[in-house]
Amino acid sequence: MLALVLMIIGLCLFGCKQREPSEPYEERLYKRTKIAFLSDRDGNAEIYVMNADGSEQRRLTNNPARDWLARWSPDGKKIAFVSDRDAKLKMIFEIYVMNADGSGLKNLTNNPAADTGPTWSPDGKQMAFVSDRDGNAEIYVMNADGSELKNLTKNPAEDTGPAWSPDGKQVAFATKRDGNWEIYVMNADGSLLKNLTNNPDWDWEPSWCPVLPSESGEKE
């Protein structure tokens, strides 16, 4: 009996010694990461995707119109982008969404005005974007399927560059409503508007810092 136990222990120790060290989580994540990008290598602007190391480059869109501003959904399953493929006039862009492999293409905005700058909410349920459908550039929000469209800003001045807060409760943006470009923030429903910069020079392109696990109380 003692000999059998010693044999089992020896086999376990041998197996542990032969086991290859596990690949670090960061490296495994990196290998699964994809990059979407714009290229005119095939004659016009198209959306492409590749691995994080540049391998397996593949075209996702294939249309004589211009496709640009690719934006991944938070879960990595979909890509929103801007295209003028359905426009009767050039420079009239619409917001589209497709699966990460290029399938399931859908026009989300379908409006004769220019719609651009899609940005996903952190939970992937909504998109904020810029449209001039009411006569000037405004910040709008819609569900990820294009439903329940709402104008958040409703101001005669230009509003652009929406950026969701990491918790999805606020949207920062740039506006010219004070005579020069300033950074404002508002609730995700358009309420409680506040000027953050209040400076005579131009302020532009707000971008939120993501909440790190150590800062949010989550375990690393």
VOPAGU-2260 file (C-alpha; in pm, 1 decimal, decimal comma):
REM VOPAGU-2260
SITE   aa  ch    i         X         Y         Z
SITE  MET   A    0       0,0       0,0       0,0
SITE  LEU   A    1     282,3     238,3      91,2
SITE  ALA   A    2     455,7     160,0    -237,8
SITE  LEU   A    3     136,1     244,7    -431,5
SITE  VAL   A    4      99,0     578,7    -252,0
SITE  LEU   A    5     461,3     668,6    -323,2
SITE  MET   A    6     413,9     577,3    -689,5
SITE  ILE   A    7     108,1     804,9    -718,8
SITE  ILE   A    8     293,0    1094,5    -552,3
SITE  GLY   A    9     586,5    1042,7    -787,8
SITE  LEU   A   10     361,0    1048,5   -1092,9
SITE  CYS   A   11     193,9    1369,8    -972,3
SITE  LEU   A   12     528,6    1537,3    -912,7
SITE  PHE   A   13     651,6    1427,2   -1255,6
SITE  GLY   A   14     337,2    1564,5   -1419,9
SITE  CYS   A   15     377,7    1897,8   -1244,0
SITE  LYS   A   16     737,7    1927,9   -1355,9
SITE  GLN   A   17     648,9    1853,6   -1719,4
SITE  ARG   A   18     359,3    2105,0   -1735,6
SITE  GLU   A   19     438,5    2412,8   -1942,0
SITE  PRO   A   20     397,3    2747,0   -1764,7
SITE  SER   A   21      61,3    2902,7   -1839,9
SITE  GLU   A   22      55,0    3195,7   -2081,4
SITE  PRO   A   23       3,7    3530,7   -1907,7
SITE  TYR   A   24    -351,5    3663,7   -1927,3
SITE  GLU   A   25    -236,9    3982,9   -2100,0
SITE  GLU   A   26     -71,8    3784,0   -2380,0
SITE  ARG   A   27    -376,9    3562,8   -2431,4
SITE  LEU   A   28    -598,7    3872,8   -2442,8
SITE  TYR   A   29    -365,0    4042,5   -2689,4
SITE  LYS   A   30    -380,6    3746,0   -2926,7
SITE  ARG   A   31    -761,4    3762,6   -2929,8
SITE  THR   A   32    -769,1    4140,2   -2983,6
SITE  LYS   A   33    -873,0    4277,8   -3321,4
SITE  ILE   A   34    -815,3    4618,6   -3478,7
SITE  ALA   A   35   -1060,2    4774,3   -3722,9
SITE  PHE   A   36    -920,0    5037,8   -3955,6
SITE  LEU   A   37    -986,2    5239,7   -4269,6
SITE  SER   A   38    -797,9    5180,9   -4594,5
SITE  ASP   A   39    -829,2    5282,2   -4960,9
SITE  ARG   A   40    -594,4    5003,9   -5076,2
SITE  ASP   A   41    -870,4    4860,5   -5298,0
SITE  GLY   A   42    -956,2    5189,4   -5465,0
SITE  ASN   A   43   -1189,2    5354,5   -5214,1
SITE  ALA   A   44   -1234,8    5391,5   -4839,7
SITE  GLU   A   45   -1332,9    5057,9   -4682,1
SITE  ILE   A   46   -1338,8    4909,3   -4331,7
SITE  TYR   A   47   -1080,2    4638,7   -4263,7
SITE  VAL   A   48    -996,8    4426,4   -3962,3
SITE  MET   A   49    -675,3    4258,2   -3849,0
SITE  ASN   A   50    -523,9    4086,5   -3549,1
SITE  ALA   A   51    -338,5    4303,5   -3298,6
SITE  ASP   A   52      -5,0    4189,8   -3444,9
SITE  GLY   A   53    -109,6    4294,2   -3799,1
SITE  SER   A   54    -180,8    3943,4   -3924,5
SITE  GLU   A   55    -494,2    3819,5   -4104,4
SITE  GLN   A   56    -591,6    4154,1   -4256,9
SITE  ARG   A   57    -937,8    4129,8   -4411,3
SITE  ARG   A   58   -1180,7    4370,6   -4574,3
SITE  LEU   A   59   -1522,7    4384,0   -4408,3
SITE  THR   A   60   -1704,9    4626,9   -4636,6
SITE  ASN   A   61   -1713,3    4610,8   -5015,1
SITE  ASN   A   62   -1892,7    4907,5   -5165,7
SITE  PRO   A   63   -1796,0    5183,0   -5411,9
SITE  ALA   A   64   -1907,0    5442,2   -5155,3
SITE  ARG   A   65   -1690,1    5563,6   -4867,5
SITE  ASP   A   66   -1698,6    5369,7   -4538,7
SITE  TRP   A   67   -1515,7    5513,0   -4239,3
SITE  LEU   A   68   -1513,9    5582,6   -3861,4
SITE  ALA   A   69   -1533,2    5218,8   -3748,1
SITE  ARG   A   70   -1637,0    5184,9   -3382,7
SITE  TRP   A   71   -1643,6    4850,9   -3195,1
SITE  SER   A   72   -1935,1    4766,9   -2968,6
SITE  PRO   A   73   -1823,6    4712,1   -2605,4
SITE  ASP   A   74   -1865,7    4333,7   -2636,3
SITE  GLY   A   75   -1666,2    4323,3   -2962,1
SITE  LYS   A   76   -1949,5    4155,4   -3154,1
SITE  LYS   A   77   -2049,0    4449,5   -3376,1
SITE  ILE   A   78   -1892,3    4744,9   -3555,7
SITE  ALA   A   79   -2068,2    5074,4   -3620,0
SITE  PHE   A   80   -1941,2    5291,7   -3902,8
SITE  VAL   A   81   -2032,2    5581,7   -4130,5
SITE  SER   A   82   -2104,0    5552,9   -4503,9
SITE  ASP   A   83   -2253,3    5754,9   -4788,6
SITE  ARG   A   84   -2357,5    5441,9   -4980,8
SITE  ASP   A   85   -2729,6    5525,8   -4968,1
SITE  ALA   A   86   -2691,8    5899,2   -5025,5
SITE  LYS   A   87   -2827,6    6066,8   -5339,9
SITE  LEU   A   88   -2575,2    6342,8   -5278,1
SITE  LYS   A   89   -2213,8    6292,1   -5172,8
SITE  MET   A   90   -2113,3    6389,8   -4818,9
SITE  ILE   A   91   -2453,0    6284,5   -4681,9
SITE  PHE   A   92   -2345,8    6011,4   -4442,4
SITE  GLU   A   93   -2549,3    5752,9   -4252,7
SITE  ILE   A   94   -2462,7    5535,4   -3954,6
SITE  TYR   A   95   -2450,2    5162,1   -4016,4
SITE  VAL   A   96   -2381,9    4860,7   -3800,2
SITE  MET   A   97   -2253,8    4515,6   -3894,1
SITE  ASN   A   98   -2136,4    4202,8   -3721,0
SITE  ALA   A   99   -1764,6    4178,6   -3647,3
SITE  ASP   A  100   -1719,8    3953,4   -3952,7
SITE  GLY   A  101   -1891,6    4202,6   -4188,3
SITE  SER   A  102   -2227,6    4024,5   -4202,5
SITE  GLY   A  103   -2567,0    4154,8   -4093,5
SITE  LEU   A  104   -2527,1    4506,4   -4234,4
SITE  LYS   A  105   -2797,7    4753,6   -4127,1
SITE  ASN   A  106   -2860,2    5126,9   -4181,8
SITE  LEU   A  107   -2947,0    5267,4   -3837,8
SITE  THR   A  108   -3023,6    5630,3   -3922,8
SITE  ASN   A  109   -3176,2    5624,6   -4275,9
SITE  ASN   A  110   -3226,3    6001,6   -4298,7
SITE  PRO   A  111   -3154,2    6255,4   -4577,2
SITE  ALA   A  112   -2947,7    6463,5   -4331,6
SITE  ALA   A  113   -2583,7    6393,7   -4244,9
SITE  ASP   A  114   -2536,6    6154,4   -3950,2
SITE  THR   A  115   -2186,2    6082,9   -3824,6
SITE  GLY   A  116   -1959,8    6022,1   -3524,6
SITE  PRO   A  117   -2124,3    5712,8   -3369,1
SITE  THR   A  118   -2011,2    5624,5   -3018,1
SITE  TRP   A  119   -2141,7    5327,3   -2819,3
SITE  SER   A  120   -2266,6    5355,9   -2463,7
SITE  PRO   A  121   -2057,4    5144,4   -2221,8
SITE  ASP   A  122   -2331,8    4880,5   -2195,6
SITE  GLY   A  123   -2367,2    4863,8   -2575,9
SITE  LYS   A  124   -2740,2    4937,5   -2564,3
SITE  GLN   A  125   -2727,9    5287,6   -2713,1
SITE  MET   A  126   -2530,3    5506,6   -2951,0
SITE  ALA   A  127   -2471,6    5879,7   -2938,3
SITE  PHE   A  128   -2398,6    6055,0   -3267,2
SITE  VAL   A  129   -2403,1    6391,2   -3446,7
SITE  SER   A  130   -2672,8    6491,6   -3696,0
SITE  ASP   A  131   -2782,1    6810,8   -3870,3
SITE  ARG   A  132   -3134,8    6683,3   -3937,2
SITE  ASP   A  133   -3282,0    6971,2   -3735,1
SITE  GLY   A  134   -3086,7    7237,1   -3923,9
SITE  ASN   A  135   -2756,5    7234,1   -3736,0
SITE  ALA   A  136   -2518,2    6986,4   -3574,5
SITE  GLU   A  137   -2676,2    6837,2   -3262,0
SITE  ILE   A  138   -2603,1    6541,9   -3031,5
SITE  TYR   A  139   -2854,0    6261,3   -3066,3
SITE  VAL   A  140   -2891,9    5926,3   -2897,4
SITE  MET   A  141   -3064,1    5610,6   -3019,8
SITE  ASN   A  142   -3091,7    5248,0   -2924,3
SITE  ALA   A  143   -2830,0    5018,8   -3075,8
SITE  ASP   A  144   -3089,6    4898,4   -3328,8
SITE  GLY   A  145   -3167,2    5255,5   -3442,4
SITE  SER   A  146   -3494,4    5291,6   -3251,8
SITE  GLU   A  147   -3604,7    5561,6   -3004,6
SITE  LEU   A  148   -3408,8    5849,6   -3154,4
SITE  LYS   A  149   -3375,7    6158,3   -2932,5
SITE  ASN   A  150   -3212,8    6501,3   -2972,0
SITE  LEU   A  151   -3016,6    6565,0   -2649,9
SITE  THR   A  152   -2883,8    6916,2   -2711,1
SITE  LYS   A  153   -3154,2    7119,7   -2895,5
SITE  ASN   A  154   -2948,8    7435,2   -2944,5
SITE  PRO   A  155   -2898,0    7659,1   -3251,2
SITE  ALA   A  156   -2518,7    7641,6   -3204,1
SITE  GLU   A  157   -2305,7    7350,0   -3323,0
SITE  ASP   A  158   -2267,1    7051,6   -3088,1
SITE  THR   A  159   -2030,2    6767,5   -3172,6
SITE  GLY   A  160   -1792,1    6497,8   -3043,3
SITE  PRO   A  161   -2009,8    6306,4   -2792,4
SITE  ALA   A  162   -1819,3    6091,3   -2540,4
SITE  TRP   A  163   -1989,9    5863,7   -2285,9
SITE  SER   A  164   -1872,2    5853,1   -1925,6
SITE  PRO   A  165   -1747,6    5505,4   -1817,8
SITE  ASP   A  166   -2065,4    5444,9   -1616,2
SITE  GLY   A  167   -2288,4    5554,0   -1905,5
SITE  LYS   A  168   -2464,6    5817,9   -1697,7
SITE  GLN   A  169   -2319,7    6126,9   -1868,9
SITE  VAL   A  170   -2214,7    6247,1   -2211,9
SITE  ALA   A  171   -1939,8    6504,3   -2265,9
SITE  PHE   A  172   -1928,6    6699,2   -2592,5
SITE  ALA   A  173   -1793,7    7013,1   -2760,7
SITE  THR   A  174   -2023,4    7305,5   -2836,1
SITE  LYS   A  175   -1999,4    7652,7   -2986,1
SITE  ARG   A  176   -2300,4    7789,5   -2798,7
SITE  ASP   A  177   -2089,4    8038,9   -2600,5
SITE  GLY   A  178   -1927,2    8186,0   -2911,7
SITE  ASN   A  179   -1624,4    7958,3   -2906,0
SITE  TRP   A  180   -1577,0    7585,2   -2864,4
SITE  GLU   A  181   -1620,2    7467,1   -2504,8
SITE  ILE   A  182   -1645,6    7125,9   -2337,4
SITE  TYR   A  183   -1983,6    7058,6   -2181,0
SITE  VAL   A  184   -2123,7    6760,9   -1996,7
SITE  MET   A  185   -2485,4    6650,7   -1956,1
SITE  ASN   A  186   -2678,0    6355,5   -1824,5
SITE  ALA   A  187   -2737,5    6076,8   -2074,2
SITE  ASP   A  188   -3094,4    6201,2   -2118,0
SITE  GLY   A  189   -2978,6    6556,6   -2202,5
SITE  SER   A  190   -3055,9    6710,2   -1862,2
SITE  LEU   A  191   -2828,9    6901,7   -1620,1
SITE  LEU   A  192   -2609,3    7066,8   -1882,1
SITE  LYS   A  193   -2281,9    7214,0   -1751,1
SITE  ASN   A  194   -1991,7    7407,8   -1907,6
SITE  LEU   A  195   -1667,6    7244,4   -1788,4
SITE  THR   A  196   -1401,7    7457,8   -1957,8
SITE  ASN   A  197   -1537,7    7817,1   -1976,4
SITE  ASN   A  198   -1230,4    7951,0   -2156,9
SITE  PRO   A  199   -1192,9    8215,5   -2432,0
SITE  ASP   A  200    -983,5    7972,7   -2640,4
SITE  TRP   A  201   -1114,5    7665,4   -2818,8
SITE  ASP   A  202   -1162,4    7341,6   -2623,1
SITE  TRP   A  203   -1237,4    7029,8   -2823,2
SITE  GLU   A  204   -1264,7    6649,5   -2834,7
SITE  PRO   A  205   -1341,1    6534,5   -2477,6
SITE  SER   A  206   -1229,5    6184,5   -2382,4
SITE  TRP   A  207   -1304,7    6008,8   -2052,5
SITE  CYS   A  208   -1047,4    5811,2   -1858,2
SITE  PRO   A  209   -1173,4    5453,2   -1809,5
SITE  VAL   A  210   -1245,1    5341,5   -1454,2
SITE  LEU   A  211    -966,0    5109,6   -1341,3
SITE  PRO   A  212   -1050,6    4801,1   -1128,1
SITE  SER   A  213    -851,1    4933,2    -830,2
SITE  GLU   A  214   -1048,3    5258,9    -844,5
SITE  SER   A  215   -1390,9    5103,4    -882,8
SITE  GLY   A  216   -1360,7    4870,4    -584,4
SITE  GLU   A  217   -1344,9    4558,2    -802,2
SITE  LYS   A  218   -1093,0    4284,3    -744,1
SITE  GLU   A  219    -796,9    4288,2    -979,7
